């Protein structure tokens, strides 16, 4: 995630809503496209042929983030994947690389990648200062950048979604092109977030409606999927006294298509 506020009314709202199946099964067919990858999270375990529960380089990340991506910080049940952020007891910090929180993530490095196409998630995010849910793409070469951020949301402002591309210019300088859209409270219910990634163009959609587009920094190489719930970091800041734990990022499905 290349980027680098809360009222009392948030109390009790993190992870609000039913814990049962988030929806009836959604149609997978998409006119003009061929489904190339999907996970409906209908089982009881993470499909390890599709996902790892940590980055290929380890269970921590940069940006001064405060979470350790633990193998017990997610669950698959009731037709959804739930990424769970919790405080780690200080006596356990020796097992969390000294970090004060555990959280969940999935990524597909070495398992699935694709160049161009439609990439979509249906999810609900947590409310609370310090939460940083994201859905993004990274290069299959594992050499960053480029990067496509399909969604990033800050828990203290759960109605604003950020869309960004990251790349290097001819002098190897890091550049980015960021956009934002103010919508409903994305912590209150499930919503879909997607990109249509074509040669020289990326268009972002929320609930099927175009909300941003760019021709800057559009990758032209295969990329893999990451979905994670970060805690803290340079951009969202630390959780505060009003942040309710545990925090949940609930994912109904992830689907990838290639244009016919």
C-alpha positions as CSV (number, residue, x, y, z in Angstrom):
1,X,0.0,0.0,0.0
2,X,1.9,2.9,-1.3
3,X,0.3,5.8,0.7
4,X,1.9,6.6,3.7
5,X,-11.0,11.6,12.9
6,X,-13.0,9.0,15.2
7,X,-16.1,9.8,17.4
8,X,-17.7,8.0,20.2
9,X,-20.4,6.9,17.8
10,X,-18.1,4.3,16.5
11,X,-18.3,2.3,19.7
12,X,-19.7,-1.1,19.1
13,X,-19.9,-0.6,15.3
14,X,-16.7,-2.3,14.2
15,X,-17.7,-5.5,12.5
16,X,-21.3,-4.7,12.9
17,X,-23.9,-6.7,11.0
18,X,-24.7,-10.3,10.7
19,X,-21.9,-12.9,11.0
20,X,-23.9,-15.3,8.8
21,X,-23.4,-15.7,5.1
22,X,-23.2,-12.2,3.7
23,X,-25.4,-12.8,0.7
24,X,-27.0,-15.4,-1.6
25,X,-24.5,-16.7,-4.1
26,X,-23.8,-14.0,-6.7
27,X,-23.8,-14.8,-10.4
28,X,-20.2,-15.5,-11.6
29,X,-20.9,-15.1,-15.3
30,X,-20.0,-11.6,-16.6
31,X,-21.0,-10.7,-20.2
32,X,-18.0,-10.2,-22.4
33,X,-15.6,-11.7,-20.0
34,X,-14.2,-15.1,-19.0
35,X,-13.7,-16.1,-15.4
36,X,-10.1,-16.9,-14.8
37,X,-9.9,-17.1,-11.0
38,X,-12.3,-16.9,-8.1
39,X,-12.8,-17.8,-4.4
40,X,-16.2,-17.7,-2.9
41,X,-14.9,-18.7,0.6
42,X,-17.6,-21.3,1.0
43,X,-15.6,-23.8,2.9
44,X,-14.1,-23.8,6.4
45,X,-10.4,-23.4,5.6
46,X,-8.3,-21.1,3.4
47,X,-7.6,-22.7,0.0
48,X,-3.8,-22.9,0.1
49,X,-3.7,-23.6,-3.6
50,X,-4.9,-20.0,-4.1
51,X,-3.6,-18.1,-1.1
52,X,-0.9,-17.7,1.5
53,X,-1.8,-16.0,4.8
54,X,1.4,-13.8,4.8
55,X,3.6,-11.9,2.4
56,X,6.1,-14.0,0.5
57,X,8.9,-12.1,2.4
58,X,7.3,-12.7,5.9
59,X,4.5,-11.7,8.3
60,X,5.3,-8.0,8.7
61,X,5.3,-5.0,6.4
62,X,6.8,-1.5,6.1
63,X,5.1,1.9,6.5
64,X,5.6,1.6,10.3
65,X,2.6,-0.7,10.5
66,X,1.8,-2.2,13.9
67,X,0.4,-5.6,12.8
68,X,1.9,-9.1,12.6
69,X,0.0,-11.3,10.1
70,X,-0.7,-14.3,12.3
71,X,-1.9,-17.7,11.1
72,X,-4.8,-17.5,13.5
73,X,-5.9,-14.0,12.6
74,X,-8.6,-15.1,10.0
75,X,-11.4,-17.5,9.6
76,X,-13.4,-19.0,6.7
77,X,-17.0,-19.6,7.7
78,X,-20.6,-18.7,6.7
79,X,-19.6,-18.0,3.1
80,X,-17.0,-15.4,3.9
81,X,-13.4,-14.9,4.8
82,X,-12.9,-12.8,7.9
83,X,-9.6,-11.0,8.6
84,X,-9.4,-10.2,12.3
85,X,-7.3,-7.5,13.9
86,X,-6.7,-7.8,17.7
87,X,-4.2,-6.4,20.3
88,X,-1.5,-8.9,21.1
89,X,-0.8,-9.3,24.8
90,X,2.7,-7.9,25.6
91,X,3.8,-11.3,26.9
92,X,3.3,-12.6,23.4
93,X,5.2,-9.9,21.5
94,X,8.1,-12.2,21.3
95,X,6.0,-14.2,18.9
96,X,4.8,-11.2,16.9
97,X,8.1,-9.7,16.0
98,X,7.6,-7.2,18.8
99,X,4.4,-5.8,17.2
100,X,1.4,-4.9,19.4
101,X,-1.3,-6.2,17.1
102,X,-2.1,-9.3,15.1
103,X,-4.2,-9.2,11.9
104,X,-5.1,-11.2,8.8
105,X,-4.3,-11.1,5.2
106,X,-4.2,-13.2,2.0
107,X,-2.0,-13.0,-1.0
108,X,-1.5,-15.1,-4.2
109,X,2.2,-14.6,-5.0
110,X,3.5,-17.7,-6.8
111,X,-0.1,-19.1,-7.1
112,X,-2.0,-16.9,-9.5
113,X,-1.2,-13.8,-11.6
114,X,-2.7,-12.2,-14.6
115,X,-1.9,-9.3,-17.0
116,X,-4.9,-7.1,-17.6
117,X,-8.5,-7.9,-16.8
118,X,-11.3,-7.2,-14.3
119,X,-10.4,-7.8,-10.6
120,X,-13.3,-7.6,-8.1
121,X,-13.9,-8.0,-4.4
122,X,-17.1,-7.8,-2.4
123,X,-16.3,-6.9,1.2
124,X,-17.2,-4.9,4.3
125,X,-14.5,-3.0,6.2
126,X,-14.0,-2.0,9.9
127,X,-14.6,1.4,11.4
128,X,-12.0,2.7,13.9
129,X,-8.9,4.9,14.0
130,X,-5.9,2.9,12.9
131,X,-7.6,0.3,10.7
132,X,-6.3,0.2,7.1
133,X,-8.1,-2.4,4.9
134,X,-6.9,-2.8,1.3
135,X,-7.2,-4.8,-1.8
136,X,-4.4,-4.4,-4.3
137,X,-2.2,-5.9,-7.0
138,X,1.6,-6.5,-7.0
139,X,3.9,-7.7,-9.8
140,X,4.5,-11.5,-10.2
141,X,8.2,-10.7,-10.4
142,X,8.0,-9.6,-6.7
143,X,9.9,-6.4,-7.8
144,X,8.0,-3.3,-6.5
145,X,6.6,-1.2,-8.1
146,X,4.3,-1.2,-10.1
147,X,1.2,-1.5,-7.8
148,X,-2.5,-1.1,-8.4
149,X,-4.5,-0.2,-5.3
150,X,-8.1,-1.2,-6.0
151,X,-9.3,0.0,-2.6
152,X,-7.8,1.5,0.5
153,X,-9.9,2.8,3.3
154,X,-9.0,4.5,6.6
155,X,-11.0,3.3,9.5
156,X,-11.6,6.8,10.9
157,X,-13.2,7.8,7.6
158,X,-14.9,4.6,6.3
159,X,-17.0,6.4,3.6
160,X,-13.9,7.5,1.6
161,X,-12.2,5.0,-0.7
162,X,-8.8,5.6,-2.3
163,X,-7.6,4.3,-5.7
164,X,-3.9,4.6,-6.7
165,X,-1.3,3.5,-9.1
166,X,2.5,3.4,-8.3
167,X,5.4,3.2,-10.7
168,X,9.0,4.2,-11.4
169,X,9.9,6.9,-13.9
170,X,12.9,6.7,-16.3
171,X,15.2,7.9,-13.5
172,X,13.9,5.2,-11.1
173,X,11.9,7.8,-9.1
174,X,8.8,6.6,-7.3
175,X,5.6,8.2,-8.7
176,X,2.0,7.7,-7.9
177,X,-1.4,8.8,-9.2
178,X,-4.1,8.8,-6.5
179,X,-7.9,9.3,-6.6
180,X,-10.6,9.2,-3.9
181,X,-14.4,8.9,-3.9
182,X,-16.8,9.8,-1.0
183,X,-19.5,7.2,-0.8
184,X,-21.6,5.5,1.8
185,X,-20.3,4.1,5.1
186,X,-18.4,1.0,3.8
187,X,-18.3,-0.4,7.3
188,X,-22.1,-0.7,7.5
189,X,-22.6,-3.3,4.7
190,X,-21.0,-5.2,1.9
191,X,-19.9,-3.4,-1.3
192,X,-18.1,-4.4,-4.5
193,X,-14.8,-2.7,-5.6
194,X,-13.2,-3.5,-8.9
195,X,-10.8,-2.4,-11.6
196,X,-11.0,-2.8,-15.3
197,X,-7.3,-2.9,-16.2
198,X,-6.5,-2.5,-19.9
199,X,-3.4,-1.6,-21.8
200,X,-2.7,2.1,-20.9
201,X,-5.9,2.5,-18.9
202,X,-7.3,1.6,-15.4
203,X,-10.9,2.3,-14.5
204,X,-12.1,1.9,-10.9
205,X,-15.7,0.8,-10.0
206,X,-17.6,0.8,-6.8
207,X,-20.9,-1.2,-6.8
208,X,-20.6,-1.4,-10.6
209,X,-20.4,2.4,-11.2
210,X,-17.2,4.0,-12.5
211,X,-15.6,6.3,-9.8
212,X,-12.1,7.0,-11.1
213,X,-9.8,6.4,-14.0
214,X,-6.2,6.9,-15.0
215,X,-3.7,6.5,-17.8
216,X,-0.7,7.1,-15.5
217,X,1.5,4.3,-14.3
218,X,-0.6,1.5,-15.8
219,X,1.4,-1.8,-15.4
220,X,1.9,-4.0,-18.4
221,X,3.0,-7.2,-16.6
222,X,1.3,-10.0,-14.7
223,X,0.3,-9.2,-11.2
224,X,-1.0,-11.1,-8.1
225,X,-3.7,-10.3,-5.5
226,X,-3.3,-9.0,-2.0
227,X,-6.1,-8.4,0.6
228,X,-5.2,-7.3,4.0
229,X,-6.3,-5.5,7.2
230,X,-3.3,-3.4,8.4
231,X,-3.3,-1.7,11.8
232,X,-1.4,1.6,12.2
233,X,1.2,3.0,9.9
234,X,2.2,6.3,8.5
235,X,-1.1,7.0,6.8
236,X,-3.9,5.9,9.2
237,X,-1.9,6.5,12.4
238,X,-2.2,4.5,15.5
239,X,-5.5,3.2,17.0
240,X,-6.8,5.3,19.9
241,X,-8.9,4.9,23.0
242,X,-12.1,4.7,20.9
243,X,-10.9,2.0,18.5
244,X,-13.0,-1.1,19.0
245,X,-11.3,-4.5,18.8
246,X,-11.5,-6.9,17.3
247,X,-11.8,-5.3,13.9
248,X,-13.0,-7.3,11.0
249,X,-12.6,-7.1,7.2
250,X,-15.2,-9.5,5.8
251,X,-14.7,-10.7,2.3
252,X,-17.6,-12.4,0.4
253,X,-15.7,-13.2,-2.7
254,X,-12.8,-12.3,-5.0
255,X,-13.1,-12.8,-8.8
256,X,-10.9,-12.2,-11.8
257,X,-11.9,-12.1,-15.4
258,X,-10.2,-11.8,-18.8
259,X,-11.9,-9.8,-21.6
260,X,-13.1,-12.1,-24.4
